[in-house]
Amino acid sequence: MDRQELLKVEELAKELKVPPSWVYGETRKTGPGSIPRLRVGKYLRFSLLEVLCWLKEKQAREV
């Protein structure tokens, strides 16, 4: 079984080299095109692979 680690907000921010406030800001946006996230109870978790793909798609749309 392929286990993909889920990251906390602070861990994702560190991986992306952005402040945690940026990640929180992106999670406030909803609908298509919003940052991929998983809610586990009251906690937010992120797949690094999904977020990186999301960023590439977002960048391609802005060009």
C-alpha positions as CSV (number, residue, x, y, z in Angstrom):
1,M,0.0,0.0,0.0
2,D,1.3,3.5,-0.9
3,R,1.2,5.7,2.1
4,Q,1.4,9.4,1.3
5,E,2.2,11.6,4.3
6,L,-0.3,14.4,5.1
7,L,1.3,17.7,6.2
8,K,0.1,20.2,8.8
9,V,-0.2,23.9,7.8
10,E,3.2,24.7,9.3
11,E,4.9,21.7,7.6
12,L,3.4,22.6,4.2
13,A,4.5,26.3,4.6
14,K,8.0,25.1,5.4
15,E,8.1,22.9,2.3
16,L,6.8,25.7,0.1
17,K,9.0,28.3,1.8
18,V,6.1,30.6,2.5
19,P,4.7,31.9,5.8
20,P,1.9,29.8,7.4
21,S,-0.4,32.9,7.0
22,W,-0.2,32.4,3.2
23,V,-1.4,28.8,3.6
24,Y,-4.2,29.8,5.9
25,G,-5.2,32.6,3.5
26,E,-5.4,30.1,0.6
27,T,-7.6,27.7,2.7
28,R,-10.1,30.5,3.2
29,K,-10.8,30.5,-0.6
30,T,-13.4,28.0,-1.7
31,G,-14.7,26.5,-4.9
32,P,-12.9,25.2,-8.0
33,G,-9.3,26.2,-8.1
34,S,-8.8,26.4,-4.3
35,I,-5.9,24.8,-2.6
36,P,-6.4,21.0,-2.2
37,R,-6.9,20.1,1.4
38,L,-8.3,17.5,3.7
39,R,-10.3,18.3,6.8
40,V,-9.7,15.8,9.6
41,G,-12.2,17.0,12.3
42,K,-11.1,20.5,13.0
43,Y,-7.6,20.0,11.5
44,L,-6.4,20.8,8.0
45,R,-4.0,18.4,6.3
46,F,-2.4,18.6,2.9
47,S,-0.8,16.2,0.4
48,L,2.4,17.8,-0.8
49,L,2.1,16.2,-4.3
50,E,-1.5,17.5,-4.7
51,V,-0.5,21.0,-3.6
52,L,2.5,21.1,-6.0
53,C,0.3,20.0,-8.9
54,W,-2.2,22.7,-7.9
55,L,0.5,25.3,-7.9
56,K,1.7,24.3,-11.4
57,E,-1.9,24.5,-12.7
58,K,-2.4,27.9,-11.1
59,Q,0.9,29.1,-12.6
60,A,-0.1,27.8,-16.1
61,R,-3.4,29.7,-15.9
62,E,-1.7,33.0,-15.0
63,V,0.7,32.9,-18.0
